[in-house]
Each structure stands twice: as C-alpha cells, then as structure tokens.
Amino acid sequence: MEGDIQDSPPSENIVKKRRKFEDIVEFLILDIALAFIVILLLAVPLYSWIVSDVTETSPDVDEPSIQISWGESVFMPRHEECIDTSNGQDPGYEGFGVGYEPSISITSDGSMYITAHKDLRWGGEDSPVPIILDPDDPGPWWACTDGADTTWDYWASWFWASNDGGATWDHGDQFAPTPGNMLLANYAGGASECLGDEGDISVDAYDVVYYLDTTLEDNWWHRFSDNGTSYEDGPCLRMNTMAADDRPWVAAQGDGIIHYLGNSGASPPECSGDSGRYWYYHSEDGGASFSQCYSMPGGWSTISSQRAGPYVFVAQENADTDSGYVHVRISEDYGRGTGPGPGDGTWQDPIEVGPRNGNCPEGYPVVNNNEKGTVAVAWADCPGSDTDPWKMRFAISYDNGSNWSDSWEVQSFRGISMYPFISITEEDVVTLAFYGLDYDQWGGDDGYIEGKEWFLYAGAVQSPQVNDTWPFTIADPEPLHTITAYEESQGDVHALHDFFETVTSPDGTWMGIAYQVNIGQHPFEENEEQRYIKFVRGEFDYP
C-alpha cells in the first residue's frame, strides 16, 4: 500500500509476525487470568440460550442498483456509573465503550444486539498483559472502578441492545456493572459475571438470541428469549470444547440448533487424525451440549445458516497458503451427522467458488444467505504485497449453493477493501460493506502513506449478476483511522483489526452496521489507538 513504502521491505512478514504475537499474547493472558479463578470454576455447578414500525409489505424492486441514505452514527455507551474521566480516554469519549471487532444480529421484530472484543490491555494499568511484558509489576483486571485505569464495565465481553431501530443503545438484559477486580467475579451469577474476551451472536427461528463469549481456553454461552429481551437465568454456561478457541463464529436456526465454528489453529490432541485451523461443534438443545471433534480443513473460515430452513454454509480458504481458492461447504440437513472425520454426516464435499491470488492479512472469506435459497461469498484478494492495491471478489448462488456464478471483482477504487461483509434480504437485495482506503483520495498515484484516511463503505444491489457493480458510498463521513508514520514504515494494515458485521431489517427497507473507529493514542500500547464501537443505519432508496 504505498508508493513510497515499496522501498521498505518489512511489510508482510512483520505484520504477520505481529499478528501471531498478538494471538499468543491473548492466549497467554487469559490462561493466566483463568488460573486466578479456577477454584471458583470448580466450585460452581456449570450446567448444560427495533425497528420503529416494521411494515408487513415488501418493497417492489425493479432496478438492480439501490441508493442508501445514511443516518447519524452513534457510539456504543458505557454504564454511567462506570465512567471515569481519569482512565485515559480522550475528553468527550469517556462515556463510550472501548473495543474492536464488533458482531451484530437482528431478530424478527427488528431488535438488534452488538458484541465486541474488549481491550485486554485497558482493563487496568497493571492488568495481566504486564505479567508477560512487565513481570515485576503484574496485577488483575478491573471493571467499573474509579482510579483503576479501566475501560471495562463488566467481566463479559460487551453486549449492547437496541429496540428502536438503532436510534438508542443500552446494555443487554442483566449485563450490569461488576465493580472490583477479576477475583470477585461471581460465576454462579451468569450474564456479565462471566469473564470473556470476544464473542459472536446469532438468532434462531424462534427469536432466541444466542451469545457466545470466548475465554480462548473455552467459551461461555448466554441465551436470551423474547426477541433477546429476557436473559435466561443461570450460572455461567461452559461449552467444554476440546481445543483452545480464538475467533468464534456462531450461527443458529430452527428450534435451538446452534453451529459453532472455532479457530483452534491446530488439531486438538483427541482428534489427531484430523487437521485444520477450524473445528465445527453442533448443538440441538440450545447449547446445553455439543458434538465434538469435527475438523473442517482449510484456512480462514466463516459460517452462516438459514434461520427457518435446513441449509448451513461454511466459506473457507482452501488452505493456509499464500494462494489457492475459496470453497464452500454445505449441509442441507442442519449440519447433522457430524462424526470424527470430515467426510461423515451431512456435509457435502467443498465447492470451489473463486481464486485467491494472494494472502491478505486476516482475509476471511465471508458467507451469508437468506431463506429463499440465495447464498453469497465475498473475500479480499492480495495479488501483491499487503500494501499493494487489493481486490475484492464476489460469487453468488440462487439455489442454496448447487450452482454458483463465476466470481468477479467488485472493488470500486484503487486501494484496500478490507473485511467485506454481506447481508441479504428476502427480496435478494445484497449489501456489501467494507473498510476502505482509497489510494487516490489526494488525487495522486501514490499508495499507503501517512495521513491517508480509512472510511466505512457500503452499497446494495438487487439480484446481482456477474460483473454487476455496487454503488458504494461512505456510510460515516468521519474517518475510521488515519495512517500513522509507524504504519507507513512497517507496512502495518491491521489498525482496524479483523472484521465487522452488518444486518438488514426484517422488512428489507434498511441496513445496520456495527463497526470500529480509532480515536486518540492508546495510554498503554505504543503505536496503537483508542478503539471505539459505533452503529450507523442506512435507508434503502428504491427506484
């Protein structure tokens, strides 16, 4: 990504080594934290869960391109009693949640839910990270405590809710503050008491909201009924996976069927006959129990499912390699019958949907679908270095993945299109959103240089066909991030971390986006920014 930087070689290897180091640090710090609370875990019986006026009529769509009118963006809030103006947040931002990598889901009445990765290094000045970086002065995490230099309100990862179409946001039911340090966490209390790192959310056909929050060592499950408004009481519900878990992906369907795709990075010892970065777990009792030991060999992966229908889809890089292709695994029977080998059960052989000509940092292929048979995949492609112009590719099927279009490039400018995400209405309006860096924003022919700005882009097309283009617009006029001198010199493109997500409304008239924005210098991490979570809603302007 730079004209000037191409003379500086460190780009790809440094960024990838840095990401690997970040992953290792995350695993180590949560393992250390869990050592503090293992006695509590053993003592607790961990048993095996907005729209303003939703119209009933669907819009009549005649033209493929759909313009979007964007509203005002809003920051996700902190609990008022947890705001500490001396904790290091920039003035004016103390009331907003610090986090990154947001997930969002929506129920049939338009209620929306967002979770995000907490800032593990901003849970107190001497929080567990310094056990590695500063072994002479370690300390516990803190939540909702004045003078503790923390941005945490509670032990669980962030969980926000909106019941008015995204106009206002609050914390989910029973996600109350948990003042004090991590040794005081009450794992018998459930909800916000369950110490977590990052999560994902999905909704089944009965509008039960499932929220998984990983500890890296394992996962907690939270379940909300009544369109997500009522937390189902109980202690912290441990998943008991067979391997360590990093980025979690969750899909729910039917009556309590849950699919969990966990990034373990390597095969668990119990499943040494299989191989793969990702492991699939299946539940048909609302998360009370899960199948084990089912590998899905490949590279970075994501999962989606129909909410009422039987289809489940997994999009993957075919391997952890610099080039190759993207393929899709499909089950037409709720993902059932998974056994100890990849060929067991109802998962079909993977179907190739398009090429990978380079290995983008965290270049997840993303899959999503609707109920009528439309399923689409998008992915970033990096034929050059991490800072050379990227490509964004897209492929679509209108028959539940039996037949696929050729893939085609859909990026609208020279630069970077990072973490594309797809949502699809029942009228086959396909939305694409991404974090974008336009290299030509200053009118030159340079590349990845200090001062250039990242923005949030999105567009919508009805029933796209090969070589259709999306009318991408900037969804939030405020930049997400500005390239720093350090990032230019190192070829570091990871400032906005790994992903974000979108939803479309039940009536197909608007879309919502949960995303990250960087503001100000991080008080405890060199060459890092303060990261905040925002939401923006866009109304579809049908021709």
Secondary structure, 3 states (H helix, E strand, C coil): CCCHHHHCCCHHHHHHHHHHHHHHHHHHHHHHHHHHHHHHHHHCCCCCCCCCCCCCCCCCCCCCEEEEEECCCEECECCHHHCCCCCCCCCCCCCECEEEEEEEEECCCCCEEEEEEECHHHECCCCCCHHHHCCCCCCCCEECCCCCCECCCCCCCEEEEECCCCCCCEECCCCCCCCEEHHHCCCCCCHHHCCCCEEEEEECCCCCEEEEEECCCCEEEEEEECCCCEECCCCCEECCCCCCCCCEEEEEECCCEEEEEEECCCCCHHHCCCCCCEEEEEECCCCCCCCCCEEECCCCEEEEECCCCCCEEEEEECCCCCCEEEEEEEECCCCCCCCCCCCCCCECCCEEEEEECCCCCCCCCEEEECCCCCEEEEEEECCCCCCCCCEEEEEEECCCCCCCCCCEECCCCCEEEEEEEEEECCCCEEEEEEEEEECCCCCCCCCCCCCCEEEEEEEEEECCCCCCCCCCEECCCCCCEECCHHHHHHCCCCCCCCCCEEEECCCCCEEEEEEEEEEEECCCCCCCEEEEEEEEEEEEECC
